[in-house]
Each structure stands twice: as structure tokens, then as C-alpha cells.
Amino acid sequence: MISTTKTGDKTFMPAVLALMTLLLCSGCYGKKDYTGDYPELYTVAIHSIPGNQGYDEHPEFFYSSRVEVLGEDNYGRILFFYYEYKMCAVLVCQKADGDYAYFYPDYSFIAASKQKDPSVPEDYFTSDEIKALKEINDWNREPDESKYIRARITTTKSNGPVKDKTVMEFYTEILGSDVSTRTRSGVKYLTTDEYGRSIYLGYGTQGSSRVVWLLFNPDGTYDATNGAMEITRDELYGCQDRLKEFKKLNGWNTP
């Protein structure tokens, strides 16, 4: 039972209830952190899927992203379903240890815009698409660790290592008046390579189809000519080939 505190004849219960309501409705109820059982799979998702925000969201609350295991091959690879606010994906995790999750670059996922909640993979992906994903990730083949990239296991989506001011400067330089917001909410961090290069995704305004990949050097500088690549919103979940070439152009994962 909640006790009340009185000063003279005034009871402070209404004030306590009002404060609790404010906290709930301001988004303080619920966390953006992942709270499920598979932080290693969550880690693969947030470092693979373009534009992910790392948590689920409804008008007044934040929720943990959802991760559901779909299967495991003979070598311990995990096929899993991930979904959050506006997107969902099926992914493959090659392996995990106590510190890192390991996966293939660029082709560890298939993704789609989420249309309903709850969702299941069959709502968005055909059996042939999932079969092709497993094939490109060497499902049930001997592991080839030379193909792996890794990310430190986490339960929190990072904003990335580059200063917000620098990210916004590059984002605005490329999209101009098409920037969706003057705050970092319009730009989503994706991942950092083994040598400190980082890649982000910036959205155009709600009525614009423009989306831009932004790549930053280890020291936080950027090349305005080669360090940005525009795509459209319709291309977002099918741009793996172009993203791979973009990263290669900028020396991704090389000394």
C-alpha cells in the first residue's frame, strides 16, 4: 500500500500520482536497452541492418527490440528474427564468445519495413529468400573464420564514436535543406571497422526519398567527395552490393 504524507491538512498523494503519470508518458517508462535473452544476436542486428534504431517504440513508451531464434545449424550458427519500431529482419550469427559476436559483412541479413505488430518472418520473407540467406552465410558448411567480422556484445545501441557536431555537419553538407531534423535523430550509426572507420545512415525529410551513407575516418574527419553515397528509401534494404563497393572505395577494414 502506498502511504500518504501530510503537511497540515494537505495530502500529497495527487502530486505523487501526477509525477508517476508524467514519468510514464514522457518515455521514462521502459528502456531503449535490449532486455532479452540474446544480446549476442541483438549485437549482430544493430551492426548489420541499415537504419536500425536498436529499440522498439510506441507513441508514449520505449520497448526492447525483439529477438527470436529460428534455428541452429550443425556448427552452431544461429538463424534469428529481429524486429523493432518500423523494420524487421532475418539474420545469421556465425558464432559468439563471451565478448564478441561474429557475422559476415554486408550479407548477414534480409530486411523489410514492418507493417504490423506482432510480426513473424512469414509475413515478410519467402522460404526461398530465407534459404538464399542461409546459403550465402554458409549454413551447415565448415566455418571459415577468415570471412568473419566482429562486434563487441552489447545491449545498447551506440550513437557511434564521431562527435555529433561533425556528423551533423557532414549530413547537412550532403542533404542540404533535405535534412530531416537539426538533431542527431535523423542519422543512425551502423558500425565501426577494426581500424576505426565508422559508417552512419542519414535520412532526408519525411516527404523525401533521399537517404545517404556517411563514412568517417578514424580521426573523425571525412571526405566529402568519396565519403558519402546517396540511395533512396526504396533501396535501403537491398543496397548490400553498393554498400560493399562504397566501403571498399574508402578502404574499409584495411590498415
Phi, psi and omega in degrees: 000137178277125179274156178253152178246133184244141169237110189065236181259005187261131178261135185266006178304314179302323180292321179296315180296322179296319179296318179298318179296319179298317180297318179297314187279345180273000181091001178287341176275125186093156184234157175277348179292153172281128184242010183275195187267358188230064181299331179292324178285321174304318181298317177300316183297311186288343177259007183238317191274122181301131173076008180294150178253349172088005178203162176268157186211137172231171190311324186238358187221154169255146178225158173294144170300160180254135176231126180230125179286132180255335181178168179220136180270184185290349182247008176094002174296146181243127170264129184214160180251132180235135171212151180219203191312300187236009181213161176214161184202156167248134185224167174236127171259125183287316176189171175212147171240198183290341186244326188231152168253142185240139183202169179276142177288145170072322189241029182273001188212160159232141187221163180204160174287130183281133183251342182208163183219126001286164180237157173229157184305323184295343177291338191231334188232136178280163177297328178292322178294319178292322177298319179294322176299314179297320181297313183289343177259017172061038181304129180063021171252161177304135179298143175236093187292345177293341179273348188285149158241168184221160174217140179294133183296133183214165172242009183227131176285123182276154171278355179093167187277346184277140181300140181306319182300319180290318178301313182294325179298312181291316178304313181290323179299323183277314186266345178057232182288354179275000179299139186283337182197158177270008177245172183291353183296340179274356182234128183246127174289141176250296184196170179231139180278180185293347183247006173101000174286143182231150182231139183230162176235126180246135180263146170282182180300165184302326180273359182258149177266000186284136174221144182225135170274135179237127181243131183245144177286166181303331180271007178089357176278172179213157177256108185294340180274308185260347187270008178227142177219121179272142170224183175251165178300325180293337181269354192306314185264010178229025187257021185302318181296315180293320180295321178300315179293322178299315179295319179298319178302329184258017173072026184305132177061030173238152181299000000 
